[in-house]
Amino acid sequence: MSEKFTISRDLLASGQLSPHLQAAQDSGQIVLWSDEQREANRKTTLAGHPAAEDLYVFGFGSLMWNPACHVKETLPALVRGWHRRFNLWTPLGRGTPELPGVMLGLERGGSCRGLVLRIAADKIDEETNIIWRREMLAGAYIPTWVTADLGDREVRSVTFVINPEYERYAGRIAQDVLVHHLARAEGPMGACIEYLEKTVASLDTIGHRRGPMHDLLREARQARRAHQEKQGPRDDV
C-alpha cells in the first residue's frame, strides 16, 4: 500500500478534499455535504453558545489523538447517557469497498470516558470550522450537546453522535464480524486496527486502562496475527 494519508489542519483549513475522498466523490461512492450545508449546521449547533465563553468539545475517538485543531486545554472527561461503539462502516479512510473498516460513534445508554477539548472563546469560529470540516463530511454524525464531568466540575460540551439514518450506519455489529473487519481492513489512512489502538492508547493516558475497547483490541490483534500467520511471510521486493 502507498504512503498513508493523515488528516491535517492545513488540509481542512484549505477546504480541499483528500485525494481518496475526492476520488470517492467523483466515482459516486459517497455524497458529501456542501459547504453551505455544513456551515448552516455549524451555525445552528453553536447558536446558543455565549460568544464570550470558551467552548468544550467532547472527543471519544480520533478527536482524542488527532483533533487537527488548536485547543487551549485538553481534559479527561466522563459523559453519561452515551457510550462509544463501532457502528459506522467506512469503505474509504481505513477500509475499501470490498472490505470496509469501521469507525466509532456515540450511541444512547451507558457512559463514555474521553477527552474534552477546550477552545478559546476568540478562536471558536475558526476552530469549529476545522472541526466541522473534519466530522461533518457527509452527515454520518449529529452534533449534540452533552454534559461532561471533569471530576471537579461539569461543563456543557458539544460532541458528535451517530446518525442512525445515515446510509453507512452499521447498528450493532456481530462480534465476530466486527473483529474480522478491525483485524483486516486497511485503506489510504492505514489499518483499521490502528484506529482502535490509538483510541485505547488515549484511554490509557487518562487512566482508563480496562474496558470494552481494550477487550476488543486484544481480540482484533489475535485475529490479525492468525491471519498474517496463515498468509505466511511476504517476499521482500
C-alpha positions in Angstrom: 0.0 0.0 0.0 1.2 3.5 -0.8 2.2 6.1 1.9 -0.6 6.6 4.4 -2.7 9.8 4.4 -3.2 11.7 7.6 -5.9 14.3 8.3 -4.1 17.6 8.9 -5.2 21.1 10.0 -3.8 22.6 6.8 -5.8 20.4 4.5 -9.0 21.0 6.5 -8.5 24.8 6.6 -7.9 24.8 2.8 -11.3 23.4 2.2 -9.8 20.9 -0.2 -10.6 17.2 -0.2 -8.1 14.5 0.5 -7.2 12.5 -2.7 -9.1 9.4 -1.7 -12.3 11.4 -0.7 -12.1 13.3 -4.0 -11.9 10.1 -5.9 -14.8 8.6 -3.9 -17.0 11.6 -4.6 -16.1 11.6 -8.3 -17.0 7.9 -8.6 -20.2 8.3 -6.7 -19.1 6.2 -3.7 -20.0 9.0 -1.3 -22.2 12.1 -1.3 -20.5 14.8 0.6 -22.2 17.8 2.3 -21.9 21.1 0.6 -20.1 24.0 2.3 -23.4 25.6 2.7 -25.0 22.6 4.4 -22.1 22.2 6.8 -22.0 25.9 7.7 -25.7 26.0 8.4 -25.4 23.0 10.7 -22.4 24.6 12.5 -24.2 27.9 13.0 -27.4 26.2 14.2 -25.5 24.0 16.7 -23.5 26.8 18.2 -26.2 29.5 18.1 -26.9 29.3 21.8 -23.3 29.3 23.0 -22.2 32.6 24.7 -19.7 34.3 22.5 -17.5 35.3 25.4 -17.2 31.8 26.8 -14.7 29.1 25.9 -16.2 26.1 24.0 -15.8 22.5 25.1 -15.8 19.7 22.6 -16.0 16.0 23.8 -13.9 13.6 21.9 -14.3 9.8 22.1 -12.4 8.5 19.1 -9.9 10.2 16.8 -10.6 13.6 18.2 -8.7 12.4 21.3 -5.5 11.7 19.4 -5.7 13.8 16.2 -8.1 16.8 16.7 -6.3 18.8 14.0 -7.5 22.0 15.7 -5.9 24.4 18.1 -7.0 23.8 21.7 -6.5 25.8 24.9 -6.6 22.8 27.1 -7.3 19.0 27.0 -9.1 17.4 29.9 -10.2 13.9 30.8 -14.0 13.7 31.0 -16.9 11.3 31.6 -20.2 11.7 29.7 -23.2 9.8 31.0 -26.1 8.7 28.9 -23.9 7.8 25.9 -21.4 5.0 25.1 -18.9 4.6 22.2 -19.5 1.8 19.8 -18.1 0.8 16.4 -21.2 1.5 14.3 -20.1 3.2 11.1 -18.8 1.4 8.0 -16.0 3.2 6.2 -15.0 2.0 2.7 -12.7 4.9 2.4 -10.1 6.0 5.0 -9.3 2.8 6.8 -11.0 0.3 4.5 -12.1 -0.5 0.9 -15.5 -1.2 -0.7 -14.5 -4.8 -0.7 -13.5 -4.9 3.0 -14.8 -1.7 4.7 -13.3 -0.6 8.0 -15.4 0.6 11.0 -15.4 3.8 13.0 -16.7 4.8 16.4 -19.9 6.7 17.1 -21.8 7.5 20.3 -25.0 5.6 21.0 -27.5 6.2 23.7 -27.1 4.5 27.1 -24.3 3.8 29.5 -21.4 6.2 29.8 -18.2 7.1 27.9 -14.8 8.3 29.0 -12.9 10.5 26.7 -11.2 13.9 26.4 -12.7 17.4 26.4 -11.1 19.9 24.0 -11.3 23.4 25.4 -11.3 26.0 22.6 -10.7 29.7 23.5 -13.6 32.0 23.0 -11.9 34.2 20.5 -10.9 31.1 18.4 -14.3 29.3 18.3 -15.3 30.4 14.8 -12.0 29.4 13.3 -11.5 26.2 15.1 -15.1 24.9 14.8 -14.9 25.5 11.1 -12.0 23.0 11.2 -13.9 20.5 13.4 -17.0 20.6 11.2 -14.9 20.0 8.1 -13.4 17.0 9.8 -16.5 15.5 11.4 -19.4 16.6 9.2 -18.3 15.5 5.8 -21.4 13.6 4.8 -24.0 13.6 7.7 -22.8 10.5 9.5 -23.0 12.3 12.8 -25.3 14.6 14.6 -23.7 17.5 16.7 -25.2 17.1 20.2 -24.8 19.0 23.4 -23.9 16.8 26.4 -22.7 17.3 30.0 -19.1 16.3 30.5 -18.0 15.5 34.1 -14.4 16.7 34.6 -14.2 15.4 38.2 -14.2 18.8 39.9 -16.9 20.4 37.8 -19.3 19.7 34.9 -19.2 21.6 31.5 -21.6 21.7 28.6 -19.9 20.2 25.6 -20.7 19.6 22.0 -20.0 16.1 20.6 -20.8 14.1 17.5 -23.3 11.2 18.0 -24.1 8.7 15.3 -26.9 9.4 12.9 -28.9 6.2 12.7 -30.5 7.4 9.4 -27.1 7.6 7.7 -26.7 5.0 4.9 -23.5 3.5 6.3 -24.8 3.3 9.9 -23.9 -0.3 11.0 -26.1 -0.7 14.1 -24.9 -3.4 16.4 -22.3 -5.5 14.5 -21.9 -9.1 15.5 -18.7 -9.5 17.5 -17.0 -12.0 15.1 -17.8 -9.7 12.1 -16.5 -6.6 13.9 -13.3 -8.3 14.9 -12.8 -9.5 11.3 -13.1 -6.0 9.9 -11.0 -4.4 12.6 -8.2 -7.0 12.1 -8.0 -7.0 8.4 -9.5 -3.8 6.9 -6.9 -1.2 5.5 -7.2 1.9 3.4 -5.4 5.1 2.4 -5.3 6.2 6.1 -3.8 2.9 7.2 -5.1 -0.2 9.0 -8.4 -0.1 10.8 -6.8 -1.7 13.9 -4.5 1.4 14.2 -7.6 3.5 14.8 -8.6 1.2 17.7 -5.0 1.1 19.0 -4.8 4.9 19.2 -8.1 5.1 20.9 -7.1 2.6 23.5 -3.7 4.4 24.0 -5.6 7.7 24.6 -7.8 6.0 27.2 -4.7 4.5 28.9 -3.2 8.0 29.1 -6.2 9.3 31.1 -6.0 6.3 33.4 -8.8 4.2 31.9 -6.9 1.0 31.3 -9.6 -1.6 31.3 -12.9 -1.8 29.3 -14.7 -2.9 26.2 -12.2 -1.2 23.8 -9.3 -2.9 25.5 -11.0 -6.3 25.2 -11.8 -5.7 21.6 -8.2 -4.7 20.8 -7.0 -8.0 22.3 -9.4 -9.9 20.1 -8.5 -7.9 17.0 -4.8 -8.4 17.5 -5.2 -12.1 17.9 -7.3 -12.3 14.7 -4.7 -10.2 12.8 -1.8 -12.4 13.9 -3.7 -15.5 13.0 -4.5 -14.1 9.5 -0.9 -13.0 9.0 0.4 -16.4 10.0 -2.0 -18.1 7.6 -0.8 -15.8 4.8 2.8 -16.6 5.5 5.9 -14.3 5.1 5.8 -11.8 2.3 8.7 -11.8 -0.2 10.8 -8.6 0.0 10.6 -6.5 -3.1 
